[in-house]
Every structure is written in structure tokens, then in C-alpha cells.
Amino acid sequence: MSEHNSNMDNEDNGQQNNNNNNNNNENNMNNSSNVINRGGNANSHGRLEVRFLVCSRDAGAIIGKKGSNIQTLRQK
């Protein structure tokens, strides 16, 4: 009987660990979308430099094929 209880305890601990990992992932995602205003100013050419911190898995979609999205933004 004690072996059965031990297995149930292990399963409960595993579920708690999974819940903790999910909460940590959600917190990291929420924190990663925060915007930090550093009081950036336009440079001497009247351009504003903007920097984004993104996950590497999303960077390709933002940059575009051969940097096409970045080039389009720079032209505007």
C-alpha cells in the first residue's frame, strides 16, 4: 500500500513541477513584451533609432527574407 501512495506523491510532484514551469514561461513571455523608454532622441539626420528585443524564433519573421521588412521600414 505504501508503494502505491509513493507513486501518487511522485505524480503530484510532477504535476506541480509542470505547473511551475508553465507559470515561469508565462511570466517570461509577459516580461519580454515590456517596453523600456530610454528617452531616445532623433539623431543628427532626423532619424529615430529604435531597438527591439525579440525571441530568436520570431526574429526571422520580423526581419523578413534577406532583410526585406527592415529595408521597407527604413525607406518609410
MARKEMI-687866 format. One line per field, with one value per residue: residue number from 1; residue in three letters; x, y, z of N, C-alpha, C in turn. Coordinates in nm, 4 decimals. Layout:
<recs>
nr NUM ...;
rest ala ...;
nc1 X ...;
nc2 Y ...;
nc3 Z ...;
cac1 X ...;
cac2 Y ...;
cac3 Z ...;
cc1 X ...;
cc2 Y ...;
cc3 Z ...;
</recs>
This chain:
<recs>
nr 1 2 3 4 5 6 7 8 9 10 11 12 13 14 15 16 17 18 19 20 21 22 23 24 25 26 27 28 29 30 31 32 33 34 35 36 37 38 39 40 41 42 43 44 45 46 47 48 49 50 51 52 53 54 55 56 57 58 59 60 61 62 63 64 65 66 67 68 69 70 71 72 73 74 75 76;
rest met ser glu his asn ser asn met asp asn glu asp asn gly gln gln asn asn asn asn asn asn asn asn asn glu asn asn met asn asn ser ser asn val ile asn arg gly gly asn ala asn ser his gly arg leu glu val arg phe leu val cys ser arg asp ala gly ala ile ile gly lys lys gly ser asn ile gln thr leu arg gln lys;
nc1 0.0818 0.1965 0.3727 0.2056 0.1012 0.3367 0.3924 0.1767 0.2365 0.4699 0.3615 0.1979 0.3947 0.5252 0.3228 0.2997 0.5511 0.5272 0.3219 0.4523 0.6582 0.5046 0.3917 0.6256 0.7099 0.4977 0.5291 0.7823 0.7219 0.5418 0.7081 0.8937 0.7647 0.7583 0.8013 1.0754 1.1384 1.3828 1.4181 1.4972 1.6423 1.6066 1.8547 2.1268 2.0403 1.7717 1.6505 1.5043 1.6308 1.5382 1.5147 1.4487 1.3793 1.3555 1.2359 1.4447 1.3167 1.1170 1.2427 1.3192 1.0777 1.0195 1.2391 1.2356 1.2653 1.5903 1.6193 1.4122 1.1816 1.2949 1.4337 1.2164 1.0941 1.2961 1.2900 1.0547;
nc2 -0.1185 0.1256 0.1657 0.2294 0.4756 0.6233 0.6372 0.7938 1.0317 1.1047 1.1488 1.3679 1.5561 1.5796 1.6957 1.9401 2.0492 2.0772 2.2681 2.4839 2.5316 2.6095 2.8462 2.9988 3.0218 3.1734 3.4082 3.4901 3.5397 3.7506 3.9414 3.9770 4.1291 4.3834 4.7346 4.9453 5.2689 5.4748 5.7363 5.8098 6.0078 6.1874 6.1413 6.3283 6.3321 6.3454 6.1083 5.8463 5.6133 5.2859 5.0062 4.6605 4.3883 4.0618 3.7204 3.4654 3.2863 3.4365 3.6384 3.6081 3.6343 3.8986 4.0374 3.9550 3.8098 3.8126 4.0533 4.2168 4.3313 4.5074 4.6803 4.7975 4.9339 5.1200 5.2776 5.4170;
nc3 0.0000 0.0743 -0.1334 -0.3459 -0.2578 -0.2593 -0.5330 -0.6143 -0.4830 -0.6194 -0.8733 -0.8167 -0.7462 -0.9905 -1.1435 -1.0097 -1.0673 -1.3457 -1.3560 -1.2306 -1.4170 -1.6386 -1.5386 -1.5032 -1.7700 -1.8751 -1.7261 -1.8173 -2.0850 -2.0565 -1.9383 -2.1414 -2.3266 -2.2390 -2.2694 -2.2791 -2.2097 -2.2979 -2.3368 -2.5973 -2.8565 -3.1650 -3.4149 -3.5704 -3.8314 -3.8242 -3.7741 -3.5874 -3.3682 -3.3083 -3.1015 -3.0681 -2.8565 -2.9200 -2.9351 -3.0672 -3.2335 -3.3459 -3.4764 -3.7484 -3.8906 -3.8399 -3.9459 -4.2124 -4.5440 -4.6553 -4.5221 -4.6031 -4.4802 -4.2964 -4.4667 -4.5981 -4.3844 -4.3286 -4.5551 -4.5340;
cac1 0.0000 0.2818 0.4309 0.1040 0.0990 0.4604 0.3753 0.0836 0.3102 0.5584 0.2792 0.1585 0.5123 0.5457 0.2217 0.3368 0.6641 0.4757 0.2503 0.5517 0.7240 0.4113 0.3831 0.7501 0.7086 0.4037 0.5913 0.8883 0.6605 0.4879 0.8200 0.9653 0.6915 0.7624 0.8720 1.1597 1.1575 1.5117 1.4249 1.5740 1.6270 1.6400 1.9954 2.1507 1.9720 1.6281 1.6016 1.4931 1.6784 1.4515 1.5662 1.3518 1.4313 1.2579 1.2821 1.5106 1.2229 1.0333 1.3271 1.3151 0.9524 1.0274 1.3416 1.1921 1.3616 1.7033 1.6043 1.3174 1.0950 1.3772 1.4570 1.0908 1.0793 1.3951 1.2516 0.9362;
cac2 0.0000 0.2444 0.1853 0.2979 0.6149 0.6857 0.6678 0.9057 1.1512 1.1399 1.2059 1.5015 1.6423 1.6034 1.7920 2.0707 2.0991 2.1219 2.3935 2.5877 2.5627 2.6857 2.9812 3.0684 3.0556 3.2835 3.5286 3.5315 3.5968 3.8810 4.0323 4.0032 4.2233 4.5157 4.8372 5.0291 5.4001 5.5287 5.8771 5.8219 6.1303 6.1763 6.1710 6.4498 6.3222 6.3465 5.9707 5.7923 5.4751 5.2021 4.8698 4.5654 4.2625 3.9594 3.5819 3.4289 3.2163 3.5372 3.7378 3.5906 3.6899 4.0442 4.0856 3.9266 3.7415 3.8984 4.1840 4.2980 4.4112 4.6145 4.7768 4.8698 5.0277 5.2273 5.3642 5.4967;
cac3 0.0000 0.0804 -0.2665 -0.4246 -0.2118 -0.3041 -0.6748 -0.6254 -0.4424 -0.7301 -0.9795 -0.7719 -0.7574 -1.1329 -1.1873 -0.9537 -1.1449 -1.4747 -1.3337 -1.2045 -1.5435 -1.7207 -1.4821 -1.5338 -1.9118 -1.8943 -1.6709 -1.9080 -2.2037 -2.0195 -1.9159 -2.2650 -2.4097 -2.1778 -2.3449 -2.1948 -2.2687 -2.2547 -2.3745 -2.7203 -2.9340 -3.3064 -3.4383 -3.6481 -3.9605 -3.8003 -3.7649 -3.4527 -3.3601 -3.2263 -3.0838 -3.0155 -2.8052 -2.9576 -2.9326 -3.1925 -3.3214 -3.4108 -3.5431 -3.8937 -3.9424 -3.8282 -4.0381 -4.3491 -4.6300 -4.6916 -4.4585 -4.6807 -4.3919 -4.2396 -4.5747 -4.6192 -4.2732 -4.3415 -4.6667 -4.4985;
cc1 0.0868 0.3475 0.3331 0.0975 0.2221 0.4504 0.2822 0.1517 0.4020 0.4800 0.2351 0.2746 0.5408 0.4474 0.2533 0.4523 0.6183 0.4026 0.3467 0.6221 0.6330 0.3989 0.5079 0.7541 0.6158 0.4623 0.7005 0.8306 0.6039 0.6001 0.8889 0.8931 0.6889 0.8447 0.9506 1.1820 1.2860 1.5276 1.5072 1.5423 1.6589 1.7873 2.0072 2.0812 1.8205 1.5677 1.5993 1.5394 1.5904 1.5120 1.4594 1.4254 1.3247 1.3204 1.3427 1.4158 1.1325 1.1141 1.3198 1.1910 0.9548 1.1248 1.2979 1.3030 1.4645 1.6874 1.5030 1.2274 1.1708 1.4030 1.3329 1.0688 1.1754 1.3575 1.1357 0.9707;
cc2 0.1257 0.2713 0.2612 0.4464 0.6905 0.7245 0.7869 1.0364 1.1979 1.2027 1.3468 1.5994 1.6757 1.7055 1.9315 2.1312 2.1500 2.2543 2.5085 2.6287 2.6452 2.8284 3.0616 3.1100 3.1726 3.4133 3.5801 3.5961 3.7347 3.9823 4.0690 4.1035 4.3637 4.6110 4.9226 5.1603 5.4585 5.6748 5.9004 5.9507 6.1028 6.2113 6.2943 6.4486 6.3216 6.2078 5.9272 5.6474 5.3993 5.0633 4.7840 4.4421 4.1570 3.8214 3.5480 3.3580 3.3135 3.6352 3.7276 3.6507 3.8424 4.1010 4.0673 3.8617 3.8421 4.0400 4.2747 4.3843 4.5288 4.7217 4.8609 4.9728 5.1457 5.3257 5.4559 5.6198;
cc3 0.0000 -0.0547 -0.3552 -0.3868 -0.2594 -0.4511 -0.6942 -0.5865 -0.5544 -0.8443 -0.9432 -0.7845 -0.9029 -1.1864 -1.1348 -1.0309 -1.2804 -1.4608 -1.3091 -1.3324 -1.6327 -1.6702 -1.5127 -1.6792 -1.9389 -1.8413 -1.7623 -2.0326 -2.1728 -2.0015 -2.0457 -2.3530 -2.3497 -2.2629 -2.2471 -2.2681 -2.2132 -2.2972 -2.4990 -2.7942 -3.0794 -3.3231 -3.5284 -3.7842 -3.9442 -3.7930 -3.6194 -3.4550 -3.2627 -3.2203 -3.0195 -2.9664 -2.8314 -2.9452 -3.0682 -3.2879 -3.3963 -3.4951 -3.6950 -3.9560 -3.9383 -3.9309 -4.1828 -4.4295 -4.6807 -4.6372 -4.5253 -4.5928 -4.3315 -4.3447 -4.6007 -4.5090 -4.2857 -4.4518 -4.6314 -4.4212;
</recs>
